[in-house]
Amino acid sequence: MADHTISRRRLLGTAGATGLALGAAGATAGYAAAPSGSSDSTGGSRAALTSLGTDEVMFHGKHQPGITTPVQSRGHLIAFDLAPGAGRKEAAALLRRWSATAARLMAGEPVDGGGPDTGVARDAGPSALTVTFGFGHGFFRRTGLEKERPAALDPLPDFSSDRLDKSRSGGDLWVQIGANDPLVAFHALRALQRQAGAAAKVRWQMNGFNRSPGATARPMTARNLMGQIDGTNNPKPSDDDFNKRIFVPEKPDGTDPAWMAGGSYAVVRRIRMLLDDWEKLATKAQEEVIGRRKADGAPLTGGTETTEMKLEKTGADGKLVVPLNAHARITRPDQNGGAAMLRRPFSYHDGFDAKGEPDAGLLFICWQADPLRGFVPVQRKLDRGDALSEFIRHEASGLFAVPGERGAGSTWGRSCWRDSSDRCRRLPARVCPGSPVGQQPTLASPGALG
């Protein structure tokens, strides 16, 4: 067992940043509506926004936003590699910039400084914007923090269904952006990419979407691009074991480094759906591949979407109603030793290839306390005989450590000031928000980046 002796005040003493198990998160999170008559950047009063525009997700909290936040209608995923010659100092400065910018944008405020801004989102409110930051395996080597790298960040095993493009996989730093307005989401993407400056370069970037809030007559589970209701059995915060499955324990047990307390691990997969092949199947055949009715998501054994699937039920022909290789059967936690993950994906469509086939599918994102107990066992099971595997292709992959709690008070890093004023006096004032100069919020980071 590794010896993770780094203290929380050392961790937070810098302003650093932080298979196809289909589904869209149905979890709830705290939204706080900004005043409808708030002022714009010039001090004047702007017109009242609709409820969609006023939805604001808090930047501060026990966990990073964008994990249990209801999935938004627009998403961007972007991974960076630290530039040649950039190390711990450059990474710390970058994460300070990103931290301050994310906090302002999520509050519906304009970017403060940092060069030109097109103002593309000037007329909009926060629109449920979330910005989530994570660290990839290579980040720790580039910054000389190998001893702080979690064992859970070891590379994922190879799967037979993988057709991975390495140029669109991995990365030192990962950012997930979500919003219910495309311009708000793009504005955040552009601001963070521009502020990377010479410290980090884009490795890959992907765009996704989901159904817009209010598009259906009643709230319902979303459909994926195969037309299937998708996300029925996602873990819910109300489940007794939700935190245990999704988040790293807040009291480190030696398995994870102390700086990951309250954090989570994100597995990111670009999964192409072979829609031309899928659409050749009759509806009944599609339902047998999935194990659920296409019309309402109910199991083939009857009932409604949330009815428990009867895995042993047979039909008049004596065969199992839900085939042994049906996707819904294979992915059930009770068929995988209790393995579970919070799935929060976006669909994507990147045009048509040279054959005229749609380059479309799922930007699969799942969250778990440990990918070796969450994603990996389920994907291994799918790899051995999922009927759906004939109609999908895994084309990119990433695994990222996403730190959690931002310390006591309203900003990340405050615990370093509260617990060790001497340490804070040795650090630049901008690093310790409790110091008299600079009250910028910061993103949790491993080790003493600052």
C-alpha positions, 0 to 999 in steps of 0.5 A, a space after each residue: 500500500 502506497 504511503 500518501 503522506 501529503 497534507 491537505 494544506 499542501 495539496 490545497 496550497 496552490 491554485 491548481 486544477 483540479 464497453 458501452 454502458 449507455 446512459 444519461 445521468 438522472 441525478 439532481 444537483 443544486 441549481 441556484 437562479 441568479 436575479 433576473 434583473 442583474 447588472 451587466 459588465 457595464 453596470 447597467 441593468 440587463 433584461 430579465 432572462 428566461 428560467 433556462 438562462 438563469 439556471 446557475 450551478 455553484 462553482 463551490 461545493 463538496 464535489 466538482 460540478 458536472 458530475 451529479 449535475 443534470 446533463 445539459 443540452 450541449 457539451 464540449 470535451 477537451 484534453 491538453 498536453 503540457 507544452 515542451 518545457 512547461 512543468 510545475 510552475 507553468 501548470 500552477 499558473 495555468 490552473 490559477 487562470 482556469 480556476 478564476 475564469 471557470 468561477 466567473 463564467 459559471 456565475 454568468 459573468 464575463 471573462 476578466 482580463 486575459 486578452 480579447 473576448 468576442 462576447 459571444 455569450 454576452 446576452 445570456 445568463 449562466 444557462 447551467 454552465 459547468 466546468 469540470 477539471 481532471 488530471 491524466 496519467 502523464 500530468 504527474 510525470 511532466 510536473 515531477 509529481 509521480 509519487 502523487 499519482 493515484 494507482 487508479 490512474 494506471 492505464 486501462 486494459 486493452 479490450 478486443 472491441 477497441 479501435 483507438 486513435 491515440 491522437 484522440 485519447 489520453 491527455 495531461 489535463 482534461 476539461 468537461 464543459 456543459 451548458 444549456 445554451 450552445 453559445 455559453 458552452 462555446 464561450 467557456 471552451 474558447 476562453 479556457 483554450 485561449 488561456 492555456 497560452 504557451 503552457 499547454 496545447 490542445 491534444 483533442 477536442 470533441 463536441 456533444 449534445 443532448 435533448 434540450 430541457 423542456 423538449 418533451 411534455 414530461 420529464 423522461 429518460 433521454 434516447 441515444 442516437 440508436 433511438 433507445 431510451 438510455 440511462 434507466 438504471 443509472 445510480 441515484 444520489 438517493 441510493 444508500 451506496 451512491 457516494 461509496 460507488 461514485 466518490 473517493 472516501 473523504 477520509 483517505 484509507 491509503 488506497 488513494 492519495 489524500 488530495 483525491 478525497 471526495 473526488 472521482 475518476 472519469 472514464 471517457 470513450 468516443 463510441 461510434 454507433 454503426 447506424 447504417 447496420 443498426 437501422 437495417 434491423 427490425 425493431 424486434 431484433 433491435 429490442 433483443 440486442 438491448 433487452 428492452 422495448 424501444 417504445 418505452 424502455 420497459 424490459 422485454 419481460 414486461 412492465 414499465 421502464 423501471 420494472 425489474 427485469 426477470 432474467 430467468 423468464 422464458 417464452 412459449 418457445 422455452 427460450 429466455 425472453 431476455 437473451 443471454 447476450 442482451 446489453 441490458 442483462 450484461 450491464 446489470 450490477 448484479 451480473 458484474 459483482 455489484 460494479 456500478 458507475 454514474 453514466 453522464 454522456 453526450 451524443 455526437 455527430 461529426 458529419 459523414 465519412 467517405 462512404 457516406 456513413 454517419 460519424 455519430 455515436 456517444 461521448 461516453 463519460 462515466 464516474 466512479 470511485 475506482 475504475 477497476 471496480 466500476 468501468 473495467 469489470 463491466 467493459 470486460 463482460 461486454 467485451 466477451 459477448 455483448 450483442 451490441 458490440 457488433 453495432 458500435 466501435 470504441 475509437 478513443 479513450 481517456 482516464 482522468 482523476 478529478 479532485 473533489 472538495 475544495 476545502 472549508 469556506 467558499 474557496 478552494 485553498 482556504 484550508 491551507 490558510 486556516 490550518 497553516 498561516 505560516 505556509 500561506 505567508 510563504 506562498 504568493 498571496 494569489 495562491 492562498 485566498 484567505 490572505 489579504 490580497 486576491 480572493 480568487 477561487 482555486 481548483 484542487 491540485 495534487 502535490 505542491 504545484 505552487 
